[in-house]
């Protein structure tokens, strides 16, 4: 097998480090290296955060138009189920296919699951979690009804 590569191109390893993390000695000189586009420079200090006061119910101050609920593991769990319903309602692209699909039966199952969780957790949530749960569930129900009418 002494055939030569006749494809007409040459592969050059331009990595700066060896697999063990040490610097390679056989690198081409700086002037031989291909010019790369400038890197994006991120700010070194974060942008100043807006100050918001958190109300006792777990929501940010109600006078704040951008009031958001306190982010807890429970609200993240609810958003996981709710995002499935949004996908099934065709309001969000399916992550695997990248297409919007409507599956009303699957959306109804997700909404029913949230309704069951709502009944089972009543009285055991913070005020912010209660309000978040009610808002997401009512929004999903309204979206479902509007999709059924179409």
N, C-alpha and C positions, 0 to 999 in steps of 0.2 A: 504494500500500500504506500507507494511513494508518489502518489498523485499530488500535484501542487494545487493549492487553492487558486482557482482562476476566476473568482467572482469579481475581482477588480476593486475590492475595498479592504482596508486594513483596520483591525480592531485594536484600540489602544486603551489600556487601563489607566484612567485619569484619577482614580481615587487617591486621596492623600494619605490614607492610613491602611495598614495591614489588618487582617481579620483579628489579630490579637490586640489592636488598638495602638500599636506603635507607628511612628511616622515612617513612610517609605523613603529610602535613600535614592532610589533610581528614578525620581521624578524629573520630568523635563524642566529645563530652566524656565524662569518666570516669563521671559520674552517669547518662548516657544509655546507657551500655553495659550489656548484659545480664549479670547475675551468673552466673559460671561456678562449678561445683562446685570445692571446694578440690583442688589438685593433690596427688598422692601424693608425700610427701617420702621420699626414699631416704636411708639413713644416709650421712654424709659419710666415715666411715672404715669399712673392711671389718671384718667380724667377726673376732675373733682366730682365726687358723688353728690347728688342732690340730697339734701337733708329732708327726711320724712319722719313724722312721728307715727308710732305704731299704736293703734287703739287697743283697748283691752280685749276686743273680740278677735284679735289676730290679724285684722286688716290694717292697712296703712290708714292714716287720717282720712276720714270721709270727705273732708273739704278738698282733698287732693284729687284732681280729675284723673290721675293715673293710679288710683288706689289698687293695689294688688294684694291677694291673700298671702299670708305667711306660707312659705314653701316648706312643707313637711313631707315625710315619707308617705303619709296617707294621701295628700293632695297629688303627689307624683303617681301613686297607684291609681287614683281616680282618673288622672289625665291619660294613663296608659289605656284604660278601658274606653274612655271617651274618645281617644284618638282612633281607636278601632271603629267606633260608631261613625265618626266623621269620614273615615276612609270608605266604609260601606255605604254611606249616604252619597258618596261621590263628591264630597266637598273638598277632599284632599286627595292628592295622587297616591296610589298604592306604592309603598316603598320598593317592592320587588319588581313591579312591572313598569312603574313610572306613568301609569295611565289612571284616569279616573274611571271607576266602575261603580255602578249602583247595584247593591244587593240588599233590598229592603228587609228580607227575613233575617239576615245576619245583623243588620243595623238594629232591628227590633230586639234581637237577643242581647246585644250589648246594652241597649237602653233598659231592658228588663232586668239585666244583671245589676246595673247601677240603681234601679228602683228598689230591688231587693236589698242591696247594701244600704241604701238610704233608710229603709225601714228597720234593718237590724242594728244600725249604728245610731239611731235617733236618741238624743240625750247623752251620748258619750263623746261628742266632738266639741272642739272649741268653737266659739262664735264665728271665727273666720272660716273654719272648715265647714261649719253648717251653711254659711252663706255661699261659699264656693260651690259646695255640693248642690245646693238649690239652683244656683245660676247655671251650672253646667248641665244639670238634668233638665231644667226647663228649656234651655236653648236647644238641646238635642231633641226633645219632644216636639218643639215647634218646627225644627228642620225636618223631622220625620213626617209630620203631618203635611207640611208643604210639599214634600217629595211624593207623598201618596196621592195628592190632588192632581199631580201632573200627568 
